[in-house]
Amino acid sequence: MKIYLFNRDTGLYEGEDFRDQSACNEQEGTTTIVPPAPCSGKVPVYDRDLGLWKLVAITSLKK
């Protein structure tokens, strides 16, 4: 199945991959929830507390 990768510390979208459903674990930085398409000046960030993606302004991200 298709999964979506995110950084475990920041939630920042890191791409997609294919794995068994049993191997999908939010604690390891993967989810089956499709991220929103990025738009001008915003990137998808996964919120593990809410279990959903948000579009966040690039300027609000810490270096």
CHARMM internal coordinates of N, CA and C (Angstrom, degrees):
IC EDIT
DIST 1 N 1 CA 1.4351
DIST 1 CA 1 C 1.5253
ANGL 1 N 1 CA 1 C 109.10
DIST 1 C 2 N 1.3067
ANGL 1 CA 1 C 2 N 116.26
DIHE 1 N 1 CA 1 C 2 N 155.43
DIST 2 N 2 CA 1.4521
ANGL 1 C 2 N 2 CA 121.60
DIHE 1 CA 1 C 2 N 2 CA -179.75
DIST 2 CA 2 C 1.5275
ANGL 2 N 2 CA 2 C 109.07
DIHE 1 C 2 N 2 CA 2 C -81.00
DIST 2 C 3 N 1.3332
ANGL 2 CA 2 C 3 N 115.70
DIHE 2 N 2 CA 2 C 3 N 133.39
DIST 3 N 3 CA 1.4600
ANGL 2 C 3 N 3 CA 120.86
DIHE 2 CA 2 C 3 N 3 CA 176.29
DIST 3 CA 3 C 1.5214
ANGL 3 N 3 CA 3 C 109.17
DIHE 2 C 3 N 3 CA 3 C -125.51
DIST 3 C 4 N 1.3212
ANGL 3 CA 3 C 4 N 115.82
DIHE 3 N 3 CA 3 C 4 N 163.45
DIST 4 N 4 CA 1.4551
ANGL 3 C 4 N 4 CA 121.97
DIHE 3 CA 3 C 4 N 4 CA -178.49
DIST 4 CA 4 C 1.5248
ANGL 4 N 4 CA 4 C 108.41
DIHE 3 C 4 N 4 CA 4 C -120.66
DIST 4 C 5 N 1.3119
ANGL 4 CA 4 C 5 N 115.41
DIHE 4 N 4 CA 4 C 5 N 133.32
DIST 5 N 5 CA 1.4594
ANGL 4 C 5 N 5 CA 121.89
DIHE 4 CA 4 C 5 N 5 CA -174.47
DIST 5 CA 5 C 1.5198
ANGL 5 N 5 CA 5 C 111.04
DIHE 4 C 5 N 5 CA 5 C -99.64
DIST 5 C 6 N 1.3271
ANGL 5 CA 5 C 6 N 115.54
DIHE 5 N 5 CA 5 C 6 N 142.28
DIST 6 N 6 CA 1.4579
ANGL 5 C 6 N 6 CA 120.49
DIHE 5 CA 5 C 6 N 6 CA 174.85
DIST 6 CA 6 C 1.5196
ANGL 6 N 6 CA 6 C 109.29
DIHE 5 C 6 N 6 CA 6 C -141.92
DIST 6 C 7 N 1.3227
ANGL 6 CA 6 C 7 N 115.61
DIHE 6 N 6 CA 6 C 7 N 155.59
DIST 7 N 7 CA 1.4544
ANGL 6 C 7 N 7 CA 121.18
DIHE 6 CA 6 C 7 N 7 CA 177.98
DIST 7 CA 7 C 1.5227
ANGL 7 N 7 CA 7 C 108.61
DIHE 6 C 7 N 7 CA 7 C -69.39
DIST 7 C 8 N 1.3291
ANGL 7 CA 7 C 8 N 117.26
DIHE 7 N 7 CA 7 C 8 N 128.25
DIST 8 N 8 CA 1.4672
ANGL 7 C 8 N 8 CA 120.97
DIHE 7 CA 7 C 8 N 8 CA -176.37
DIST 8 CA 8 C 1.5239
ANGL 8 N 8 CA 8 C 112.66
DIHE 7 C 8 N 8 CA 8 C -64.93
DIST 8 C 9 N 1.3173
ANGL 8 CA 8 C 9 N 117.94
DIHE 8 N 8 CA 8 C 9 N -27.77
DIST 9 N 9 CA 1.4653
ANGL 8 C 9 N 9 CA 120.37
DIHE 8 CA 8 C 9 N 9 CA -178.66
DIST 9 CA 9 C 1.5271
ANGL 9 N 9 CA 9 C 112.88
DIHE 8 C 9 N 9 CA 9 C -86.25
DIST 9 C 10 N 1.3309
ANGL 9 CA 9 C 10 N 116.47
DIHE 9 N 9 CA 9 C 10 N -41.19
DIST 10 N 10 CA 1.4630
ANGL 9 C 10 N 10 CA 120.27
DIHE 9 CA 9 C 10 N 10 CA -173.82
DIST 10 CA 10 C 1.5209
ANGL 10 N 10 CA 10 C 114.35
DIHE 9 C 10 N 10 CA 10 C -105.39
DIST 10 C 11 N 1.3354
ANGL 10 CA 10 C 11 N 117.98
DIHE 10 N 10 CA 10 C 11 N -20.28
DIST 11 N 11 CA 1.4583
ANGL 10 C 11 N 11 CA 122.12
DIHE 10 CA 10 C 11 N 11 CA -176.04
DIST 11 CA 11 C 1.5230
ANGL 11 N 11 CA 11 C 113.37
DIHE 10 C 11 N 11 CA 11 C 82.33
DIST 11 C 12 N 1.3217
ANGL 11 CA 11 C 12 N 117.81
DIHE 11 N 11 CA 11 C 12 N -2.55
DIST 12 N 12 CA 1.4602
ANGL 11 C 12 N 12 CA 122.70
DIHE 11 CA 11 C 12 N 12 CA -176.83
DIST 12 CA 12 C 1.5315
ANGL 12 N 12 CA 12 C 111.18
DIHE 11 C 12 N 12 CA 12 C -63.23
DIST 12 C 13 N 1.3187
ANGL 12 CA 12 C 13 N 116.28
DIHE 12 N 12 CA 12 C 13 N 131.76
DIST 13 N 13 CA 1.4651
ANGL 12 C 13 N 13 CA 122.96
DIHE 12 CA 12 C 13 N 13 CA -179.52
DIST 13 CA 13 C 1.5253
ANGL 13 N 13 CA 13 C 110.23
DIHE 12 C 13 N 13 CA 13 C -59.18
DIST 13 C 14 N 1.3498
ANGL 13 CA 13 C 14 N 116.47
DIHE 13 N 13 CA 13 C 14 N 134.18
DIST 14 N 14 CA 1.4647
ANGL 13 C 14 N 14 CA 121.60
DIHE 13 CA 13 C 14 N 14 CA -177.90
DIST 14 CA 14 C 1.5167
ANGL 14 N 14 CA 14 C 113.72
DIHE 13 C 14 N 14 CA 14 C -122.54
DIST 14 C 15 N 1.3289
ANGL 14 CA 14 C 15 N 118.46
DIHE 14 N 14 CA 14 C 15 N 0.81
DIST 15 N 15 CA 1.4594
ANGL 14 C 15 N 15 CA 119.73
DIHE 14 CA 14 C 15 N 15 CA 177.84
DIST 15 CA 15 C 1.5119
ANGL 15 N 15 CA 15 C 111.81
DIHE 14 C 15 N 15 CA 15 C 128.17
DIST 15 C 16 N 1.3376
ANGL 15 CA 15 C 16 N 114.45
DIHE 15 N 15 CA 15 C 16 N -162.42
DIST 16 N 16 CA 1.4652
ANGL 15 C 16 N 16 CA 120.01
DIHE 15 CA 15 C 16 N 16 CA -178.31
DIST 16 CA 16 C 1.5146
ANGL 16 N 16 CA 16 C 110.06
DIHE 15 C 16 N 16 CA 16 C -137.59
DIST 16 C 17 N 1.3318
ANGL 16 CA 16 C 17 N 114.93
DIHE 16 N 16 CA 16 C 17 N 164.20
DIST 17 N 17 CA 1.4556
ANGL 16 C 17 N 17 CA 121.39
DIHE 16 CA 16 C 17 N 17 CA -177.10
DIST 17 CA 17 C 1.5272
ANGL 17 N 17 CA 17 C 107.34
DIHE 16 C 17 N 17 CA 17 C -157.38
DIST 17 C 18 N 1.3121
ANGL 17 CA 17 C 18 N 116.29
DIHE 17 N 17 CA 17 C 18 N 179.65
DIST 18 N 18 CA 1.4651
ANGL 17 C 18 N 18 CA 122.06
DIHE 17 CA 17 C 18 N 18 CA 175.86
DIST 18 CA 18 C 1.5193
ANGL 18 N 18 CA 18 C 108.33
DIHE 17 C 18 N 18 CA 18 C -124.73
DIST 18 C 19 N 1.3388
ANGL 18 CA 18 C 19 N 116.70
DIHE 18 N 18 CA 18 C 19 N 130.35
DIST 19 N 19 CA 1.4630
ANGL 18 C 19 N 19 CA 122.72
DIHE 18 CA 18 C 19 N 19 CA 178.90
DIST 19 CA 19 C 1.5204
ANGL 19 N 19 CA 19 C 109.37
DIHE 18 C 19 N 19 CA 19 C -150.99
DIST 19 C 20 N 1.3284
ANGL 19 CA 19 C 20 N 115.78
DIHE 19 N 19 CA 19 C 20 N 167.52
DIST 20 N 20 CA 1.4612
ANGL 19 C 20 N 20 CA 120.47
DIHE 19 CA 19 C 20 N 20 CA 171.61
DIST 20 CA 20 C 1.5211
ANGL 20 N 20 CA 20 C 108.79
DIHE 19 C 20 N 20 CA 20 C -65.84
DIST 20 C 21 N 1.3214
ANGL 20 CA 20 C 21 N 116.76
DIHE 20 N 20 CA 20 C 21 N 146.33
DIST 21 N 21 CA 1.4575
ANGL 20 C 21 N 21 CA 120.79
DIHE 20 CA 20 C 21 N 21 CA -179.20
DIST 21 CA 21 C 1.5282
ANGL 21 N 21 CA 21 C 111.41
DIHE 20 C 21 N 21 CA 21 C -58.16
DIST 21 C 22 N 1.3096
ANGL 21 CA 21 C 22 N 117.00
DIHE 21 N 21 CA 21 C 22 N -34.76
DIST 22 N 22 CA 1.4657
ANGL 21 C 22 N 22 CA 120.54
DIHE 21 CA 21 C 22 N 22 CA -179.46
DIST 22 CA 22 C 1.5296
ANGL 22 N 22 CA 22 C 112.10
DIHE 21 C 22 N 22 CA 22 C -66.45
DIST 22 C 23 N 1.3279
ANGL 22 CA 22 C 23 N 117.75
DIHE 22 N 22 CA 22 C 23 N -19.22
DIST 23 N 23 CA 1.4558
ANGL 22 C 23 N 23 CA 121.37
DIHE 22 CA 22 C 23 N 23 CA -179.56
DIST 23 CA 23 C 1.5310
ANGL 23 N 23 CA 23 C 112.42
DIHE 22 C 23 N 23 CA 23 C -89.61
DIST 23 C 24 N 1.3267
ANGL 23 CA 23 C 24 N 117.67
DIHE 23 N 23 CA 23 C 24 N -2.16
DIST 24 N 24 CA 1.4597
ANGL 23 C 24 N 24 CA 121.50
DIHE 23 CA 23 C 24 N 24 CA -179.39
DIST 24 CA 24 C 1.5234
ANGL 24 N 24 CA 24 C 109.27
DIHE 23 C 24 N 24 CA 24 C -84.27
DIST 24 C 25 N 1.3423
ANGL 24 CA 24 C 25 N 116.38
DIHE 24 N 24 CA 24 C 25 N 120.50
DIST 25 N 25 CA 1.4501
ANGL 24 C 25 N 25 CA 121.12
DIHE 24 CA 24 C 25 N 25 CA -174.72
DIST 25 CA 25 C 1.5300
ANGL 25 N 25 CA 25 C 109.32
DIHE 24 C 25 N 25 CA 25 C -146.77
DIST 25 C 26 N 1.3327
ANGL 25 CA 25 C 26 N 117.32
DIHE 25 N 25 CA 25 C 26 N 120.49
DIST 26 N 26 CA 1.4642
ANGL 25 C 26 N 26 CA 120.68
DIHE 25 CA 25 C 26 N 26 CA 179.86
DIST 26 CA 26 C 1.5221
ANGL 26 N 26 CA 26 C 112.09
DIHE 25 C 26 N 26 CA 26 C -59.49
DIST 26 C 27 N 1.3102
ANGL 26 CA 26 C 27 N 117.30
DIHE 26 N 26 CA 26 C 27 N -29.80
DIST 27 N 27 CA 1.4619
ANGL 26 C 27 N 27 CA 119.66
DIHE 26 CA 26 C 27 N 27 CA 179.35
DIST 27 CA 27 C 1.5253
ANGL 27 N 27 CA 27 C 111.37
DIHE 26 C 27 N 27 CA 27 C -66.62
DIST 27 C 28 N 1.3244
ANGL 27 CA 27 C 28 N 116.89
DIHE 27 N 27 CA 27 C 28 N -23.22
DIST 28 N 28 CA 1.4645
ANGL 27 C 28 N 28 CA 121.46
DIHE 27 CA 27 C 28 N 28 CA 179.36
DIST 28 CA 28 C 1.5167
ANGL 28 N 28 CA 28 C 111.94
DIHE 27 C 28 N 28 CA 28 C -99.26
DIST 28 C 29 N 1.3216
ANGL 28 CA 28 C 29 N 117.44
DIHE 28 N 28 CA 28 C 29 N 6.02
DIST 29 N 29 CA 1.4543
ANGL 28 C 29 N 29 CA 120.87
DIHE 28 CA 28 C 29 N 29 CA 176.27
DIST 29 CA 29 C 1.5145
ANGL 29 N 29 CA 29 C 115.00
DIHE 28 C 29 N 29 CA 29 C 85.37
DIST 29 C 30 N 1.3437
ANGL 29 CA 29 C 30 N 117.48
DIHE 29 N 29 CA 29 C 30 N 32.43
DIST 30 N 30 CA 1.4638
ANGL 29 C 30 N 30 CA 120.56
DIHE 29 CA 29 C 30 N 30 CA 177.05
DIST 30 CA 30 C 1.5246
ANGL 30 N 30 CA 30 C 110.08
DIHE 29 C 30 N 30 CA 30 C -133.84
DIST 30 C 31 N 1.3201
ANGL 30 CA 30 C 31 N 115.90
DIHE 30 N 30 CA 30 C 31 N 151.22
DIST 31 N 31 CA 1.4513
ANGL 30 C 31 N 31 CA 122.08
DIHE 30 CA 30 C 31 N 31 CA 176.03
DIST 31 CA 31 C 1.5214
ANGL 31 N 31 CA 31 C 109.41
DIHE 30 C 31 N 31 CA 31 C -150.76
DIST 31 C 32 N 1.3177
ANGL 31 CA 31 C 32 N 117.09
DIHE 31 N 31 CA 31 C 32 N 159.28
DIST 32 N 32 CA 1.4601
ANGL 31 C 32 N 32 CA 121.05
DIHE 31 CA 31 C 32 N 32 CA 175.81
DIST 32 CA 32 C 1.5326
ANGL 32 N 32 CA 32 C 110.92
DIHE 31 C 32 N 32 CA 32 C -95.80
DIST 32 C 33 N 1.3235
ANGL 32 CA 32 C 33 N 117.09
DIHE 32 N 32 CA 32 C 33 N -3.74
DIST 33 N 33 CA 1.4645
ANGL 32 C 33 N 33 CA 121.80
DIHE 32 CA 32 C 33 N 33 CA -179.11
DIST 33 CA 33 C 1.5263
ANGL 33 N 33 CA 33 C 108.90
DIHE 32 C 33 N 33 CA 33 C -77.05
DIST 33 C 34 N 1.3180
ANGL 33 CA 33 C 34 N 116.28
DIHE 33 N 33 CA 33 C 34 N 126.56
DIST 34 N 34 CA 1.4663
ANGL 33 C 34 N 34 CA 122.28
DIHE 33 CA 33 C 34 N 34 CA -177.97
DIST 34 CA 34 C 1.5276
ANGL 34 N 34 CA 34 C 109.86
DIHE 33 C 34 N 34 CA 34 C -71.50
DIST 34 C 35 N 1.3473
ANGL 34 CA 34 C 35 N 117.59
DIHE 34 N 34 CA 34 C 35 N 127.56
DIST 35 N 35 CA 1.4623
ANGL 34 C 35 N 35 CA 119.14
DIHE 34 CA 34 C 35 N 35 CA 178.27
DIST 35 CA 35 C 1.5264
ANGL 35 N 35 CA 35 C 111.41
DIHE 34 C 35 N 35 CA 35 C -75.11
DIST 35 C 36 N 1.3241
ANGL 35 CA 35 C 36 N 116.70
DIHE 35 N 35 CA 35 C 36 N 154.68
DIST 36 N 36 CA 1.4640
ANGL 35 C 36 N 36 CA 119.33
DIHE 35 CA 35 C 36 N 36 CA 176.22
DIST 36 CA 36 C 1.5293
ANGL 36 N 36 CA 36 C 109.83
DIHE 35 C 36 N 36 CA 36 C -70.39
DIST 36 C 37 N 1.3157
ANGL 36 CA 36 C 37 N 116.08
DIHE 36 N 36 CA 36 C 37 N 154.95
DIST 37 N 37 CA 1.4629
ANGL 36 C 37 N 37 CA 119.96
DIHE 36 CA 36 C 37 N 37 CA 177.28
DIST 37 CA 37 C 1.5243
ANGL 37 N 37 CA 37 C 108.85
DIHE 36 C 37 N 37 CA 37 C -68.79
DIST 37 C 38 N 1.3389
ANGL 37 CA 37 C 38 N 117.03
DIHE 37 N 37 CA 37 C 38 N 136.53
DIST 38 N 38 CA 1.4603
ANGL 37 C 38 N 38 CA 118.53
DIHE 37 CA 37 C 38 N 38 CA 177.29
DIST 38 CA 38 C 1.5244
ANGL 38 N 38 CA 38 C 109.92
DIHE 37 C 38 N 38 CA 38 C -65.19
DIST 38 C 39 N 1.3061
ANGL 38 CA 38 C 39 N 115.32
DIHE 38 N 38 CA 38 C 39 N 150.10
DIST 39 N 39 CA 1.4619
ANGL 38 C 39 N 39 CA 119.71
DIHE 38 CA 38 C 39 N 39 CA 176.37
DIST 39 CA 39 C 1.5234
ANGL 39 N 39 CA 39 C 107.68
DIHE 38 C 39 N 39 CA 39 C -128.90
DIST 39 C 40 N 1.2806
ANGL 39 CA 39 C 40 N 116.81
DIHE 39 N 39 CA 39 C 40 N 177.10
DIST 40 N 40 CA 1.4611
ANGL 39 C 40 N 40 CA 122.34
DIHE 39 CA 39 C 40 N 40 CA -174.09
DIST 40 CA 40 C 1.5292
ANGL 40 N 40 CA 40 C 111.73
DIHE 39 C 40 N 40 CA 40 C -51.25
DIST 40 C 41 N 1.3234
ANGL 40 CA 40 C 41 N 115.80
DIHE 40 N 40 CA 40 C 41 N 114.82
DIST 41 N 41 CA 1.4553
ANGL 40 C 41 N 41 CA 121.64
DIHE 40 CA 40 C 41 N 41 CA 175.99
DIST 41 CA 41 C 1.5108
ANGL 41 N 41 CA 41 C 116.11
DIHE 40 C 41 N 41 CA 41 C 78.88
DIST 41 C 42 N 1.3530
ANGL 41 CA 41 C 42 N 118.21
DIHE 41 N 41 CA 41 C 42 N 5.91
DIST 42 N 42 CA 1.4627
ANGL 41 C 42 N 42 CA 120.96
DIHE 41 CA 41 C 42 N 42 CA -179.38
DIST 42 CA 42 C 1.5277
ANGL 42 N 42 CA 42 C 110.62
DIHE 41 C 42 N 42 CA 42 C -131.62
DIST 42 C 43 N 1.3267
ANGL 42 CA 42 C 43 N 115.45
DIHE 42 N 42 CA 42 C 43 N 148.19
DIST 43 N 43 CA 1.4581
ANGL 42 C 43 N 43 CA 121.85
DIHE 42 CA 42 C 43 N 43 CA 179.31
DIST 43 CA 43 C 1.5359
ANGL 43 N 43 CA 43 C 109.50
DIHE 42 C 43 N 43 CA 43 C -130.75
DIST 43 C 44 N 1.3459
ANGL 43 CA 43 C 44 N 117.96
DIHE 43 N 43 CA 43 C 44 N 152.47
DIST 44 N 44 CA 1.4667
ANGL 43 C 44 N 44 CA 120.26
DIHE 43 CA 43 C 44 N 44 CA 177.73
DIST 44 CA 44 C 1.5300
ANGL 44 N 44 CA 44 C 111.80
DIHE 43 C 44 N 44 CA 44 C -73.92
DIST 44 C 45 N 1.3313
ANGL 44 CA 44 C 45 N 115.43
DIHE 44 N 44 CA 44 C 45 N 135.39
DIST 45 N 45 CA 1.4622
ANGL 44 C 45 N 45 CA 123.01
DIHE 44 CA 44 C 45 N 45 CA 176.53
DIST 45 CA 45 C 1.5217
ANGL 45 N 45 CA 45 C 106.62
DIHE 44 C 45 N 45 CA 45 C -132.13
DIST 45 C 46 N 1.3388
ANGL 45 CA 45 C 46 N 117.02
DIHE 45 N 45 CA 45 C 46 N 130.06
DIST 46 N 46 CA 1.4611
ANGL 45 C 46 N 46 CA 121.54
DIHE 45 CA 45 C 46 N 46 CA -178.55
DIST 46 CA 46 C 1.5189
ANGL 46 N 46 CA 46 C 110.22
DIHE 45 C 46 N 46 CA 46 C -87.84
DIST 46 C 47 N 1.3228
ANGL 46 CA 46 C 47 N 116.71
DIHE 46 N 46 CA 46 C 47 N 130.06
DIST 47 N 47 CA 1.4602
ANGL 46 C 47 N 47 CA 123.37
DIHE 46 CA 46 C 47 N 47 CA 177.33
DIST 47 CA 47 C 1.5267
ANGL 47 N 47 CA 47 C 107.55
DIHE 46 C 47 N 47 CA 47 C -103.03
DIST 47 C 48 N 1.3344
ANGL 47 CA 47 C 48 N 116.92
DIHE 47 N 47 CA 47 C 48 N 104.55
DIST 48 N 48 CA 1.4645
ANGL 47 C 48 N 48 CA 121.00
DIHE 47 CA 47 C 48 N 48 CA -177.49
DIST 48 CA 48 C 1.5188
ANGL 48 N 48 CA 48 C 112.49
DIHE 47 C 48 N 48 CA 48 C -67.08
DIST 48 C 49 N 1.3208
ANGL 48 CA 48 C 49 N 118.26
DIHE 48 N 48 CA 48 C 49 N -29.98
DIST 49 N 49 CA 1.4702
ANGL 48 C 49 N 49 CA 120.72
DIHE 48 CA 48 C 49 N 49 CA 179.50
DIST 49 CA 49 C 1.5277
ANGL 49 N 49 CA 49 C 110.88
DIHE 48 C 49 N 49 CA 49 C -65.08
DIST 49 C 50 N 1.3287
ANGL 49 CA 49 C 50 N 116.67
DIHE 49 N 49 CA 49 C 50 N -39.78
DIST 50 N 50 CA 1.4633
ANGL 49 C 50 N 50 CA 121.31
DIHE 49 CA 49 C 50 N 50 CA -179.19
DIST 50 CA 50 C 1.5243
ANGL 50 N 50 CA 50 C 112.99
DIHE 49 C 50 N 50 CA 50 C -94.68
DIST 50 C 51 N 1.3362
ANGL 50 CA 50 C 51 N 117.13
DIHE 50 N 50 CA 50 C 51 N -16.44
DIST 51 N 51 CA 1.4581
ANGL 50 C 51 N 51 CA 121.10
DIHE 50 CA 50 C 51 N 51 CA -179.45
DIST 51 CA 51 C 1.5152
ANGL 51 N 51 CA 51 C 113.15
DIHE 50 C 51 N 51 CA 51 C 69.95
DIST 51 C 52 N 1.3466
ANGL 51 CA 51 C 52 N 115.75
DIHE 51 N 51 CA 51 C 52 N 37.77
DIST 52 N 52 CA 1.4635
ANGL 51 C 52 N 52 CA 119.14
DIHE 51 CA 51 C 52 N 52 CA 179.34
DIST 52 CA 52 C 1.5220
ANGL 52 N 52 CA 52 C 111.11
DIHE 51 C 52 N 52 CA 52 C -151.47
DIST 52 C 53 N 1.3242
ANGL 52 CA 52 C 53 N 113.78
DIHE 52 N 52 CA 52 C 53 N 164.42
DIST 53 N 53 CA 1.4650
ANGL 52 C 53 N 53 CA 121.45
DIHE 52 CA 52 C 53 N 53 CA 177.48
DIST 53 CA 53 C 1.5154
ANGL 53 N 53 CA 53 C 109.74
DIHE 52 C 53 N 53 CA 53 C -90.24
DIST 53 C 54 N 1.3262
ANGL 53 CA 53 C 54 N 115.83
DIHE 53 N 53 CA 53 C 54 N 148.78
DIST 54 N 54 CA 1.4600
ANGL 53 C 54 N 54 CA 122.73
DIHE 53 CA 53 C 54 N 54 CA 173.42
DIST 54 CA 54 C 1.5197
ANGL 54 N 54 CA 54 C 107.73
DIHE 53 C 54 N 54 CA 54 C -129.76
DIST 54 C 55 N 1.3158
ANGL 54 CA 54 C 55 N 116.88
DIHE 54 N 54 CA 54 C 55 N 149.21
DIST 55 N 55 CA 1.4536
ANGL 54 C 55 N 55 CA 120.81
DIHE 54 CA 54 C 55 N 55 CA 170.88
DIST 55 CA 55 C 1.5257
ANGL 55 N 55 CA 55 C 107.04
DIHE 54 C 55 N 55 CA 55 C -91.53
DIST 55 C 56 N 1.3349
ANGL 55 CA 55 C 56 N 115.57
DIHE 55 N 55 CA 55 C 56 N 123.65
DIST 56 N 56 CA 1.4545
ANGL 55 C 56 N 56 CA 121.39
DIHE 55 CA 55 C 56 N 56 CA -174.96
DIST 56 CA 56 C 1.5270
ANGL 56 N 56 CA 56 C 109.01
DIHE 55 C 56 N 56 CA 56 C -120.35
DIST 56 C 57 N 1.3228
ANGL 56 CA 56 C 57 N 116.04
DIHE 56 N 56 CA 56 C 57 N 138.19
DIST 57 N 57 CA 1.4644
ANGL 56 C 57 N 57 CA 120.57
DIHE 56 CA 56 C 57 N 57 CA 178.19
DIST 57 CA 57 C 1.5243
ANGL 57 N 57 CA 57 C 110.37
DIHE 56 C 57 N 57 CA 57 C -62.42
DIST 57 C 58 N 1.3096
ANGL 57 CA 57 C 58 N 115.96
DIHE 57 N 57 CA 57 C 58 N 133.25
DIST 58 N 58 CA 1.4638
ANGL 57 C 58 N 58 CA 121.27
DIHE 57 CA 57 C 58 N 58 CA 179.59
DIST 58 CA 58 C 1.5176
ANGL 58 N 58 CA 58 C 110.91
DIHE 57 C 58 N 58 CA 58 C -56.45
DIST 58 C 59 N 1.3195
ANGL 58 CA 58 C 59 N 116.49
DIHE 58 N 58 CA 58 C 59 N -36.96
DIST 59 N 59 CA 1.4654
ANGL 58 C 59 N 59 CA 120.76
DIHE 58 CA 58 C 59 N 59 CA -177.94
DIST 59 CA 59 C 1.5227
ANGL 59 N 59 CA 59 C 112.78
DIHE 58 C 59 N 59 CA 59 C -66.24
DIST 59 C 60 N 1.3319
ANGL 59 CA 59 C 60 N 118.78
DIHE 59 N 59 CA 59 C 60 N -18.75
DIST 60 N 60 CA 1.4578
ANGL 59 C 60 N 60 CA 121.38
DIHE 59 CA 59 C 60 N 60 CA -179.57
DIST 60 CA 60 C 1.5235
ANGL 60 N 60 CA 60 C 112.82
DIHE 59 C 60 N 60 CA 60 C -87.76
DIST 60 C 61 N 1.3301
ANGL 60 CA 60 C 61 N 117.74
DIHE 60 N 60 CA 60 C 61 N -7.77
DIST 61 N 61 CA 1.4590
ANGL 60 C 61 N 61 CA 121.24
DIHE 60 CA 60 C 61 N 61 CA -178.88
DIST 61 CA 61 C 1.5156
ANGL 61 N 61 CA 61 C 110.55
DIHE 60 C 61 N 61 CA 61 C -79.10
DIST 61 C 62 N 1.3191
ANGL 61 CA 61 C 62 N 116.37
DIHE 61 N 61 CA 61 C 62 N 141.19
DIST 62 N 62 CA 1.4585
ANGL 61 C 62 N 62 CA 121.90
DIHE 61 CA 61 C 62 N 62 CA 177.89
DIST 62 CA 62 C 1.5117
ANGL 62 N 62 CA 62 C 110.08
DIHE 61 C 62 N 62 CA 62 C -80.63
DIST 62 C 63 N 1.3134
ANGL 62 CA 62 C 63 N 116.08
DIHE 62 N 62 CA 62 C 63 N 148.97
DIST 63 N 63 CA 1.4762
ANGL 62 C 63 N 63 CA 120.69
DIHE 62 CA 62 C 63 N 63 CA 177.51
DIST 63 CA 63 C 1.4997
ANGL 63 N 63 CA 63 C 110.68
DIHE 62 C 63 N 63 CA 63 C -80.93
END
COOR INIT
IC SEED 1 N 1 CA 1 C
IC BUILD
